[in-house]
């Protein structure tokens, strides 16, 4: 079905043509536009024939020459497909009731995997999906594997079709798609020999499967009625690293790539040093928490600034690294406020899952006038998990609030301006 135009940018091609919000794009160059992905690909040519259905019902065919310009319009976003699985470790199932609806949406959509790096299960894929991936060359894709043991994967993910992961990976390889895989480690279930087997079977797909991220299961205090899982503690983190790191060393020697990369959280829990930058190669799975700390540590710039007015707020996982980096940058007088996550439970330590209420509580005794919060605390609408805006937090603590960008270079630039 056609895709709706949401917004027209002044002075752009679409504005000149008279296209308006509410109009529908039916086709481009004779190909039907069904979603944002179609629009993105079909509108990339320099010469376009755009079939528009106006809000009035009038239909117009526009001939457009772009040559470096874009159409200057915004179309409706992709409506994500819902996940069919019932993973025993799903974070969405571990959230309390009463939060905004979007937080409970479990997407499993190959389109979002390509566009945004979202992980998919390959469960529920249709022939039309596979054909579209091949035709549009949607690569790379990010796949939640967790285990290559068919029976165990079906159990872990709560869906019988999940057992077919090897067939799915073979098909992606055959159509030329690069895969970045993820393994969420649940102690006592898919660790140990099962983890070793999974990595060994995945490496057989190299370089189609280009990298594997190994991450610890995330558990909150809201697990009543859910499958009993145990968190990764210091001993388990050391055990995982002792298994995975030698495998990576071997693959580096044999393949020229480490292939399997433990998440930063394993090193933090084990109290082991963060590896150097060359360990992470091209930082294939940065958004999965693999290499974020190293990238930040390596970004430190010498500022030599007195930041006596400033309090930096972060979670327990990152506070020590932030302190070290600020000292290396020659900053002084600042305060690092480490927030304990009372909302989800103390075992949740990352800044991106902090609530405004916990932040406000942690700042109660701070005498600083300026607060720097992690940008990842806020969604695209500028809201925290508990629906606070930056302005709400500033009012609650009577301080001026700035957001620390995810890009480390932009973070240091912010500090120059404070």
C-alpha positions as CSV (number, residue, x, y, z in Angstrom):
1,X,0.0,0.0,0.0
2,X,1.2,3.6,-0.6
3,X,3.3,5.4,2.0
4,X,2.1,8.7,3.5
5,X,4.0,12.0,3.4
6,X,4.4,13.4,7.0
7,X,6.4,16.6,6.4
8,X,7.6,18.8,3.7
9,X,10.9,20.8,4.1
10,X,10.7,24.4,2.9
11,X,12.7,25.2,-0.2
12,X,13.1,21.6,-1.2
13,X,12.1,19.8,-4.4
14,X,8.9,18.4,-2.9
15,X,7.8,21.9,-1.8
16,X,8.4,23.2,-5.3
17,X,6.3,20.4,-6.8
18,X,3.4,21.2,-4.4
19,X,3.6,17.9,-2.6
20,X,1.9,18.3,0.8
21,X,1.7,16.4,4.1
22,X,-1.0,13.8,3.9
23,X,-0.3,13.0,0.2
24,X,0.6,9.4,-0.6
25,X,3.6,8.1,-2.6
26,X,2.1,5.3,-4.7
27,X,5.2,4.4,-6.8
28,X,8.6,5.6,-7.9
29,X,9.9,4.7,-11.4
30,X,7.1,2.2,-11.8
31,X,7.9,0.3,-8.6
32,X,5.3,0.3,-5.7
33,X,6.3,2.0,-2.5
34,X,5.1,0.0,0.4
35,X,7.3,1.3,3.3
36,X,10.2,3.6,4.2
37,X,12.7,1.0,3.0
38,X,11.2,1.0,-0.5
39,X,11.1,4.8,-0.5
40,X,14.8,5.0,0.6
41,X,16.0,2.7,-2.1
42,X,13.7,3.9,-5.0
43,X,14.3,7.6,-4.3
44,X,18.1,7.2,-4.5
45,X,18.3,7.6,-8.3
46,X,18.9,11.0,-9.9
47,X,15.9,10.8,-12.3
48,X,12.6,9.9,-10.8
49,X,9.0,9.4,-11.9
50,X,6.9,9.8,-8.8
51,X,3.3,8.8,-8.7
52,X,1.5,10.8,-6.0
53,X,-2.1,10.5,-4.8
54,X,-3.2,13.8,-3.3
55,X,-5.3,14.1,-0.1
56,X,-8.1,15.1,-2.4
57,X,-7.9,11.9,-4.3
58,X,-6.3,13.5,-7.4
59,X,-3.4,11.5,-8.9
60,X,-0.3,13.2,-10.3
61,X,2.8,11.8,-12.0
62,X,5.9,14.0,-11.4
63,X,9.1,13.8,-13.4
64,X,12.0,14.8,-11.1
65,X,15.7,15.4,-11.7
66,X,17.6,15.4,-8.4
67,X,21.3,15.1,-9.2
68,X,22.7,15.4,-5.7
69,X,19.6,16.8,-4.1
70,X,17.0,14.9,-2.1
71,X,13.2,15.2,-2.4
72,X,13.0,17.2,0.8
73,X,10.2,15.3,2.5
74,X,9.6,13.0,5.4
75,X,7.5,9.8,5.1
76,X,5.9,7.7,7.7
77,X,8.3,5.3,9.5
78,X,8.3,1.6,9.4
79,X,5.7,-0.1,11.5
80,X,7.8,-2.8,13.2
81,X,6.8,-6.4,13.1
82,X,6.2,-7.9,16.4
83,X,8.5,-10.6,17.8
84,X,6.9,-14.1,17.8
85,X,9.3,-15.5,20.3
86,X,9.0,-15.8,24.1
87,X,12.6,-15.7,25.1
88,X,13.2,-16.8,28.7
89,X,15.6,-13.8,29.2
90,X,13.6,-11.1,27.3
91,X,14.3,-7.7,28.9
92,X,10.8,-6.4,27.8
93,X,9.2,-9.1,30.0
94,X,11.2,-7.8,33.0
95,X,9.7,-4.3,33.1
96,X,7.1,-3.1,35.5
97,X,3.6,-2.1,34.3
98,X,2.7,1.5,33.9
99,X,5.6,2.7,31.6
100,X,4.9,4.2,28.2
101,X,3.5,1.7,25.6
102,X,6.5,1.9,23.2
103,X,8.8,0.3,25.9
104,X,6.9,-2.9,25.7
105,X,7.1,-3.2,21.9
106,X,9.2,-6.3,20.9
107,X,10.3,-5.8,17.3
108,X,11.7,-8.6,15.1
109,X,12.0,-6.9,11.7
110,X,14.8,-7.5,9.1
111,X,14.1,-3.9,7.8
112,X,15.1,-2.4,11.2
113,X,18.0,-4.8,11.4
114,X,19.4,-3.3,8.2
115,X,18.5,0.3,8.9
116,X,19.2,0.6,12.6
117,X,21.2,-2.5,13.7
118,X,18.3,-4.1,15.6
119,X,18.8,-7.8,16.3
120,X,16.4,-10.3,14.6
121,X,15.7,-14.0,15.3
122,X,14.9,-15.1,11.7
123,X,11.7,-16.6,13.1
124,X,8.6,-16.0,10.9
125,X,10.5,-15.0,7.8
126,X,8.5,-15.5,4.6
127,X,9.7,-16.2,1.1
128,X,8.8,-12.6,0.2
129,X,11.1,-11.4,3.0
130,X,14.0,-13.6,1.8
131,X,13.5,-12.5,-1.8
132,X,13.4,-8.8,-0.8
133,X,16.6,-9.1,1.3
134,X,18.3,-10.7,-1.8
135,X,16.9,-8.2,-4.3
136,X,17.7,-5.1,-2.2
137,X,21.0,-6.5,-0.9
138,X,20.2,-5.8,2.7
139,X,23.5,-6.3,4.3
140,X,24.7,-6.4,7.0
141,X,22.0,-7.9,9.2
142,X,22.2,-8.4,13.0
143,X,21.0,-11.8,14.2
144,X,20.3,-13.0,17.7
145,X,21.7,-16.6,17.7
146,X,22.3,-17.4,21.4
147,X,23.0,-21.0,20.6
148,X,23.3,-23.2,17.5
149,X,21.9,-26.2,19.3
150,X,18.4,-26.5,17.7
151,X,16.6,-27.9,20.8
152,X,18.2,-25.5,23.1
153,X,17.5,-22.5,20.9
154,X,13.9,-23.4,20.6
155,X,13.7,-23.6,24.4
156,X,15.6,-20.4,25.0
157,X,13.5,-18.5,22.6
158,X,10.2,-20.1,23.2
159,X,9.4,-20.9,19.6
160,X,9.8,-24.2,17.7
161,X,10.9,-22.4,14.5
162,X,13.9,-21.0,16.4
163,X,15.5,-24.4,16.0
164,X,16.2,-23.7,12.3
165,X,18.9,-21.1,12.9
166,X,21.6,-22.9,10.9
167,X,19.3,-23.1,7.9
168,X,18.7,-19.3,8.2
169,X,22.4,-18.5,8.4
170,X,23.1,-20.8,5.4
171,X,20.5,-19.0,3.4
172,X,21.9,-15.6,4.3
173,X,25.3,-16.8,3.3
174,X,24.0,-18.1,-0.1
175,X,22.4,-14.7,-1.0
176,X,25.6,-12.7,0.0
177,X,24.4,-11.1,3.3
178,X,26.9,-10.4,6.0
179,X,25.8,-11.2,9.5
180,X,26.8,-9.9,12.9
181,X,25.6,-12.4,15.5
182,X,24.8,-12.1,19.1
183,X,24.9,-14.6,22.0
184,X,23.2,-13.6,25.2
185,X,24.8,-15.8,27.9
186,X,22.5,-17.3,30.4
187,X,24.6,-19.1,33.1
188,X,24.0,-22.8,33.4
189,X,22.0,-22.9,30.1
190,X,24.0,-21.8,27.0
191,X,27.5,-21.2,28.5
192,X,30.4,-23.7,28.9
193,X,30.4,-26.4,26.3
194,X,27.3,-25.0,24.6
195,X,28.9,-21.6,24.2
196,X,32.0,-23.3,22.8
197,X,29.9,-25.3,20.3
198,X,28.0,-22.3,19.2
199,X,31.1,-20.2,18.5
200,X,32.8,-23.2,16.7
201,X,29.7,-23.7,14.5
202,X,29.3,-20.0,13.7
203,X,32.9,-19.6,12.6
204,X,32.2,-22.2,9.9
205,X,30.2,-19.4,8.2
206,X,33.0,-16.9,8.3
207,X,33.2,-14.4,6.6
208,X,29.5,-14.4,6.0
209,X,29.1,-14.4,9.7
210,X,31.6,-11.6,10.3
211,X,31.5,-11.2,14.0
212,X,29.9,-12.6,17.2
213,X,29.2,-10.5,20.2
214,X,29.0,-12.4,23.5
215,X,27.0,-10.4,26.1
216,X,25.8,-11.2,29.6
217,X,22.1,-11.7,30.3
218,X,20.4,-8.6,31.7
219,X,18.2,-9.3,34.7
220,X,15.9,-6.9,36.6
221,X,14.1,-7.3,39.9
222,X,10.8,-7.8,38.0
223,X,11.0,-11.5,37.3
224,X,8.1,-12.9,39.2
225,X,6.6,-15.8,37.2
226,X,9.4,-15.9,34.7
227,X,11.9,-18.6,34.1
228,X,14.5,-18.7,37.0
229,X,17.8,-17.2,35.7
230,X,21.0,-16.3,37.5
231,X,23.1,-13.2,36.6
232,X,26.7,-13.3,35.4
233,X,28.9,-12.7,38.5
234,X,32.7,-12.1,38.8
235,X,33.5,-15.8,38.7
236,X,31.2,-16.5,35.7
237,X,32.6,-13.5,33.9
238,X,36.2,-14.8,34.3
239,X,35.0,-18.3,33.1
240,X,33.4,-16.8,30.0
241,X,36.5,-14.7,29.2
242,X,38.8,-17.6,29.8
243,X,36.8,-19.6,27.2
244,X,36.2,-16.9,24.6
245,X,39.5,-15.0,24.5
246,X,41.7,-18.0,23.5
247,X,39.2,-18.9,20.8
248,X,39.5,-15.3,19.5
249,X,43.3,-15.5,19.6
250,X,43.2,-18.7,17.5
251,X,40.8,-17.2,14.9
252,X,43.0,-14.1,14.7
253,X,45.9,-16.3,13.8
254,X,44.0,-18.6,11.4
255,X,41.5,-16.1,9.8
256,X,43.0,-12.7,10.4
257,X,40.1,-11.7,12.6
258,X,39.3,-12.4,16.2
259,X,35.7,-13.1,15.1
260,X,34.2,-13.4,18.6
261,X,34.2,-10.4,21.0
262,X,33.1,-10.3,24.6
263,X,31.0,-7.4,25.8
264,X,32.7,-4.7,27.9
265,X,30.5,-5.8,30.9
266,X,32.4,-9.1,31.1
267,X,35.7,-7.3,31.6
268,X,34.1,-5.0,34.2
269,X,32.5,-7.8,36.2
270,X,35.7,-9.8,36.1
271,X,37.8,-6.8,37.1
272,X,40.0,-7.5,34.1
273,X,41.5,-4.6,32.0
274,X,39.7,-3.4,28.9
275,X,41.6,-4.6,25.8
276,X,43.4,-2.2,23.5
277,X,41.7,-0.7,20.5
278,X,43.2,-3.2,17.9
279,X,41.4,-6.0,19.8
280,X,38.1,-4.6,18.6
281,X,39.2,-4.4,14.9
282,X,36.4,-2.4,13.2
283,X,34.2,-2.2,16.4
284,X,31.6,-4.3,14.6
285,X,29.1,-4.4,17.5
286,X,29.7,-1.2,19.3
287,X,25.9,-0.6,20.0
288,X,25.8,-4.0,21.8
289,X,28.3,-2.8,24.3
290,X,31.4,-4.3,22.7
291,X,34.2,-1.8,22.7
292,X,32.3,1.3,24.0
293,X,34.6,1.7,27.0
294,X,37.8,1.4,24.9
295,X,36.5,3.9,22.3
296,X,35.8,6.4,25.1
297,X,39.1,5.9,26.8
298,X,41.0,6.4,23.6
299,X,39.1,9.6,22.8
300,X,40.4,11.5,25.8
301,X,41.6,15.0,24.9
302,X,43.8,17.2,27.1
303,X,41.5,20.0,28.3
304,X,43.1,21.3,31.6
305,X,39.8,22.7,32.7
306,X,38.4,23.6,36.1
307,X,34.9,22.0,36.2
308,X,34.1,22.9,39.8
309,X,30.5,23.7,38.9
310,X,29.8,20.4,37.2
311,X,28.5,17.0,38.3
312,X,28.7,14.1,35.9
313,X,25.9,11.5,36.4
314,X,26.3,7.9,35.2
315,X,25.7,4.3,36.1
316,X,28.0,2.0,38.2
317,X,29.4,0.2,35.1
318,X,31.0,3.4,33.7
319,X,31.7,5.6,36.7
320,X,35.3,4.5,37.3
321,X,36.2,4.8,33.6
322,X,34.7,8.3,33.5
323,X,36.7,9.3,36.5
324,X,39.9,8.1,35.0
325,X,39.2,9.8,31.7
326,X,38.4,13.1,33.3
327,X,41.7,13.0,35.3
328,X,43.7,12.2,32.2
329,X,42.0,15.1,30.4
330,X,43.4,17.4,33.1
331,X,40.0,18.3,34.5
332,X,39.6,19.1,38.2
333,X,36.9,20.2,40.7
334,X,34.2,18.1,39.2
335,X,32.0,15.5,40.9
336,X,31.1,12.1,39.5
337,X,27.7,11.0,40.8
338,X,27.3,7.2,40.5
339,X,23.6,6.3,40.4
340,X,22.3,3.0,41.9
341,X,19.5,1.7,39.8
342,X,16.7,1.3,42.3
343,X,14.1,1.1,39.6
344,X,15.2,-2.0,37.8
345,X,17.5,-3.4,40.6
346,X,21.1,-2.8,41.6
347,X,22.3,-5.4,39.2
348,X,21.4,-3.1,36.3
349,X,24.4,-0.8,36.0
350,X,24.3,0.9,32.6
351,X,23.5,4.6,32.2
352,X,21.0,4.0,29.4
353,X,18.6,2.2,31.8
354,X,18.6,4.9,34.5
355,X,15.4,6.6,35.4
356,X,15.0,10.3,36.2
357,X,13.7,9.5,39.7
358,X,16.9,7.6,40.6
359,X,19.0,10.4,39.1
360,X,17.1,13.1,41.1
361,X,17.5,11.1,44.3
362,X,21.3,10.7,43.7
363,X,21.7,14.4,43.1
364,X,20.0,15.4,46.4
365,X,23.2,16.2,48.2
366,X,25.2,17.6,45.3
367,X,26.2,21.2,45.6
368,X,27.1,21.5,41.9
369,X,25.2,24.0,39.7
370,X,25.5,22.1,36.4
371,X,24.6,18.4,35.7
372,X,25.8,16.3,32.7
373,X,23.6,13.3,32.0
374,X,24.1,10.6,29.4
375,X,22.1,11.3,26.2
376,X,21.2,7.5,26.1
377,X,18.9,8.0,29.0
378,X,16.4,9.7,26.7
379,X,14.5,8.4,23.7
380,X,13.9,10.2,20.4
381,X,11.1,12.2,22.0
382,X,13.4,13.4,24.8
383,X,11.8,11.3,27.5
384,X,13.4,9.1,30.2
385,X,12.1,5.6,30.9
386,X,9.8,7.2,33.6
387,X,8.7,10.0,31.2
388,X,10.8,12.9,32.5
389,X,12.3,15.5,30.1
390,X,15.6,17.3,30.6
391,X,13.7,20.3,31.8
392,X,11.8,18.2,34.3
393,X,15.0,16.9,35.8
394,X,16.5,20.4,35.8
395,X,13.5,21.8,37.7
396,X,13.5,18.9,40.2
397,X,17.2,19.4,41.2
398,X,17.3,23.2,40.6
399,X,20.3,22.8,38.3
400,X,21.2,23.4,34.7
401,X,21.3,20.1,32.8
402,X,23.3,19.2,29.7
403,X,23.3,15.9,27.8
404,X,26.6,14.1,27.1
405,X,26.5,12.9,23.5
406,X,27.1,9.2,22.7
407,X,30.0,10.3,20.3
408,X,33.1,10.6,22.6
409,X,34.5,13.5,20.5
410,X,31.3,15.4,21.0
411,X,31.5,14.7,24.7
412,X,34.9,16.4,25.0
413,X,33.7,19.3,22.9
414,X,30.8,19.8,25.3
415,X,33.3,20.0,28.2
416,X,35.2,22.7,26.4
417,X,32.0,24.8,26.4
418,X,30.8,24.2,30.0
